[in-house]
Amino acid sequence: MESTLQALLQKWTDRRLSKQEAEALLRYCKDPALLPAIEAWMEQHYQNPLYKETAYFSKRQKKDIYFHAIDPEKTAGTGQLNPAGAPLGLAKTHTADAAQPKWKASRRKKNKRLWRGLAAVCTIGCLAFLFYKINRPPATVAVSTQTMGDGQDIAAPKQAAPTISWGLQGQALHLDQALKQQANRVQKAPDGSLVFNKTTPLAPPSEITVPKGSRPVHIQLPDSSQVWINTGSQLSFPGDFDRSKRTVRLTGEAYFEVKHRNNQAFEVIQGQNSVLVLGTHFNINGFQDNGQTKVTLLEGLVQVNHQSYLHPMEQAAIREGNIQIHKDIDLQQVMSWKNNQFYFNGTSADEILKQLSRWYNIDIVYKSNVPKGHYSGIISKDNSLSQVLTILETGGIKFELHQKTLWIL
């Protein structure tokens, strides 16, 4: 059995699988008893042990796996779904050399249809690796037969659905209503962003809320600074900024591209934390259920809590007033929400479920202990909830969906 499995895995990497062989490989990948053999082959093939200090695939391993996961002609970096519903396009793949012998071009053309058909099968097998619970899974991977219950499913958010209010006691208006009633304050640009006009510093502050189940919102502040506000977040700012400092208040997560102004600093206040800048690009993630705030700098210079400076490609992790500076950060993971991706790099099941809760506007109820283990991989946020959960099932998470509540069994 193991020799046959190894032969199929080798053919998979060489792109020589027939349709029947691909179906056989998929069956093997779904068999928990064969997971140790699959691990052993992966370890040998990529020459990097899976069980060292980290509990997930190395960046090089994931890169190699991605390159062999899908057909570069059809699915490179698309993150779309094929007709069978299997997620494709986990990452960009190598492109073939344009100058190649005619017989190779002919062979590739001949096999093109075959690879399209195999993509659904092979990719699911690959996902068994990517989303496999590296912290040693249970002996069996159980999948509930009532997973979605009576055909239930929740689609990904189709559009941004923010509410806007003015003043401390202002009524929260839905976007279309706010655009009609306060056209002098806010307008919708051709690219879909919301442009907040200057009024006066004494005017009531504007507050924009992006609820759970909404796509992120891109706004332009009165000083022309750009802000992308993540799902489940809130930003407030004055009608116009005073001459000495531009101050905004954030709850949740946002990405800022601040317009430089001499002698007029820009400050973001989030709870007990502050980020002071003169002109820069940075991301702040401070969801309350995370227990910490992360400030990641892409460009420029910022000062965190009036004591620690960040340089580009550095991150400050703030917990209970203590600041830790990290220099080796995964920028793709930090910015994945803005790029319409779920990006997991050794991410815990608990953190993944929090992200799903915000994106699909569902409640998470644990019927037993919080699932252990860590996961790695990339999933398009355009997928429905059931499609994402089907992938997570390969790691042993069992669940049932009841209306807007997801039970973790």
N, C-alpha and C positions, 0 to 999 in steps of 0.2 A: 504493500500500500504506500509506504513512505517513498520508495523508489519511483513509483508512478507519480506521486505528488511532486517530487523534486523535478522530474522530467517536465511536468506541466508548468511548473513555476519558471523553469529555464526557458521554455518555449514562449511563455508570457513575456519575459524580458526581451526575448529575441524577436517578438512579434510574428511568431510562426504558428499560433494556435488556430486550429480549425474550430468550427462552430461547436462540434460535439465535444472537443477537448475543453473549450471554454466553459461549456455547461458543466463538465465534470469538475473543473477547477473550482467553479462557484460552489458546487455541493461540498467539496472538501473544505473550502474556506468557512462554510457555515457549521462544520462539525467541530464542536469544542474539543473532542478527543484528539484532533489533529493540530490544534493550536501550538503545542510545544514543538512539533516537527516544523511547522511554518516559521516559528520564531527562530529555531536553529538554522533554518535555511537562510532567513533574512540576515541573521547575524554573520553567517559565513560569507554570504554574497556581498554585503556592504562593508565587511571587515571593520565592524564597529559594534562591540557588545551592547546589547540593549540594557543590561542591568549593571550600570556603574553608579555614579553619584546621582544622575538624573533619572527621573521616572517617566521619561518620554523619549521619542525619537530625536536624534540630533538634527540640526538644521540641514546638514549634508545628506543624512539618510532620507529625510522628508523630500528634499529636492530631487534625489535620485528616484524615489518612489513616484513622485509626481510625473517625472519625465516619462516613465513607463506606463502610466495609468491610463492614458487616453490617446486617441488618434489625433496627431497634430494638424492634419488636414481639415478636420471638422470642428474640433472642440477646444482648441488652444485658448485657455484663459477666458472662456465664455461664461462659465458658471451657469449654463442653461440646463434644461432638462430635455432628454430625448423622448421620443413618443412613449417609451416604456415607463417613463417617470423616474429614471435613474439619474442622480445628479452627475453632471459632467463638468469638465474644465476646472479641475482643482487648481491648476496653475499653468502658466505658459510652458510650452514644450519646445524642444529643439526644432528648428526648421531645417529642411533638407537642402543640400547644396543644389543650386539651380543647374550647374554644369555637371551633368551626370550621364553615363552611357545610356543609349536609347533603350537597351534591354531592361535597365533598371526602371526607367520611366514607365515603360510598358507594364512591367510587373507591378509597380505601385498603382497604376491606373486599374489594373485587373483586380487588385486586392482592395481597392477603395471601398467598394460596397460591402465586402466581407468585414472590414474593420468597423464600418458604421454599425453593423449588426452586432459585432462583438463588444462594442464600447459599453453598452448597458451591462453586459455580463461581467466583463473584466473590471469595470470600475467598481461595481459592488464588491467584488473580491478584494480590490485594493482598499476600499473603505474599511473592510474587516481588519486590515492592518492599521490604518490611520486612526480609527476610533476604537481600537482594541484597548481594553483597560490594562495598562502596563503593570500596575501594582498587583499582578496576579489575579486573574478573574476567578469567579466561582467555578466549581467543577462543571456545571452546566449553565448555558446561557438560555434562560427561559424567556419566551416571548408570549405575552398575553394574547389570547385569541379574541379578547374584547378590547383591544387596544384603543380604538377610536369610538367604539360604542355606537351602533346604529348608523354607521357611515358618517359620523361627525368628523368635521375637520375645520380648521381655522386658516383662512387665507392670510398671506402677508399683507401689511398695510399697502394700499394703492396710492395714497397721496398724503401730504402733510395736512394735519387738521389742528392747528394751534388755536388758542384763544388769546385775546388781547384785552387788557384792562388799563385804565388810567387812574392814578391816584390810589391812596391806601384803601379806600372803600369802593373803588371803581368796579362796575359790573363787568364780568368776563364775557366778552363778545366773541362769537365764532368769527372766523376770518372774513367771510363774505360780508357779514353784518358790520364788522369793524371797518372794512374798506369803504363801505357806503357812508357810515355815520361819521368817520373821522378821516376823510380824504385829505384834509390839510396836514394830518400827522403822518399817515402811512399810505404808501402806494405799492402796487405790485409791478415789478419790473418784467420786461419780456422774458428774462431767463427764469422767472418764477420766484426770485428772491423778493423779500419785503424791504422796502426802502423807507426808513423813518426820517422824516424831515425835521429840520431845526425849528424849534418854537422859541421858548425863552427858558432860561435856567429856573425860573420860578414856576413854570408850568408843572402840572402833576406828572410824576414819573410814569413811564410806560412799563408795562409788565407783560411779557409774552411767555405763555405756558405751552409746552409741547407734551401732550398727554401720552400715556401708554397706548400702544396700538396706532400711533401716528408715525409717519416718516419724519426724519430730522428736518429742521427749518433753517434756511439761510436768510440772514437779515443784514442790512447795512445800517449802522448806527448814525446818529446825526453828525458825527465827525468823519464819516466815510470809512470807518473801520468795518471789517467784515467779520461776522460771527456765524458759525454753524452750530445750532443747538440740538443736542441729541434727544432722542425719545425719552420721556419721563424726566424732563429737565425744565428749568425756569430761569429767565433772565430779566432783570429790571434795570432801568437806566433813566436819567432825567431827560426832560424835553430838549435841553442843550447843556453842555458841560461848562463849568466855570473856568476861569482863566488859569488857575493854578494846577488843577488835577481833573482827570476824567475818571470817574468811579462808576463801576457797574457791580451788580450783585448776582451771583450765580448759585443755583441749586441743581445738582446733578452733573452733567458733562457738557462741555462746549469746546470748540476749536476757534481760536482767534487769529486774525491777521490784522494787527493794529496799525493804523495810519500814524506815521511819525509826525510829531509836533514838537518843536523846540520849546523847552521850558514848560511843557504841559505833560506831565507823566500820565500814564494809563494804569489804573489799578482795578484788579478783580478781587472782590471779597467773597469768600465762600465759607460760611460758618465762622470759625475762629481763625481761618487762614486767609492770607492775602498774597497776591502776586503783583509786583510793581514792575512796570516796563516803560520803555521810551518808544519802542517801535520794533515789533517782533512777531513771529509765528509760534504759537504754542497751544497745547491741549491740556485741559484740566478735567480730570475724572474724579468726582467726589460724591458719588452716590452714597447715601447714608447707610445702606445695607452692606457696603463694602468694608466699613470699619476704618478706612483710611482715604486720604486724598493723594492723587498722583498728578504731578505737574511735569509735563514733558515738553522740552524746548526743541523746536525744529530750526529756528533761525533767530539771531539777535542775542539779547541778554536780558535776563529777568532776575529779580530778587524775591526770594520766598520768605515770607514772615519777617521781613526787614533784617534778615541775618545771613541767609545762604544765597550765593549767586549760582545760577545755572548757565552753562554754555551749550551751544548746539549739540544735539544728540545725547543730552543728559536728562535724567529724570529725578525729581525729588519725591520721595514717598514720605508722607506726613501722617503720623499716628500719635494721637494724644500729645501733640506739641513737639514730638521728636522728629527730626528730619534725617533721612538717609539719602545720600546721593548715589545714583546708579549710572554707570557710564556705558555698560553693555546692554542696551535696550533693543527690543524688537519693535522697530518703528512701524512695521506693517501691522503688527498686532494692535498697537496704540491707535492707529488711524483706520482700522478696519471698519468701524461703525460708520465713518464718513464715506467709505468706499463701498458701502452696501454689502458688507460681508460679516459672517460669523467667522472669526479667526481664532482657533484654539491652538495654543502652543504649551502643552503641559498644563492645560486648564482643568481645574477641579470640576466635578459634576455639579456641585453646589453653585459655583459661579456661572456655569453654562445655563443652569435652570433660571437663575436671576435674569440673565440676558433674554431668555425666551419669554419670561414673564412680562418684561417691559415691551418687547417687540410685538408679541401677539395679544397683549392685554389679557393675560390669564393669571389666576391665582395658583400658587404651588402649595400642595398639602402633602406632607410626608406622613405616610401611613406606617412607616418603620424608620430605621436609621437613615441618615443622609448617605447616599451612595458614595463609596470611596473610589479612589482611582483618579487618573488624569488622562486627558484626551488631547489629540493633536489633529489638525486638519482645517480645511477651509470650506464653508458652505455659503452659497448665495442666499442673501436675505429675501430674495424673491420667492423662495420655496415656501410651500405651505407648512403648517406645524407638523402634520403627519409625515411629510417627507423628511423633515429634520429628525423627528423622533425615530423614524425607521432606521436611520443611520446610527443614532445613539443606542439603539437596541443591541447592536453588535458588541457593545461594551458591557452588556449585562443589566442596563437600566430597565426596570419593568414599570409600566405606568398604565393608567386608564384616564381617558378624558371624559369629564362629566360637565357638559355645557361649557362654562368658562373656567372650570377648575381642573387642574391636572393633578391626579393622585399619583404619587410615587410610591410604589408598592414595596 
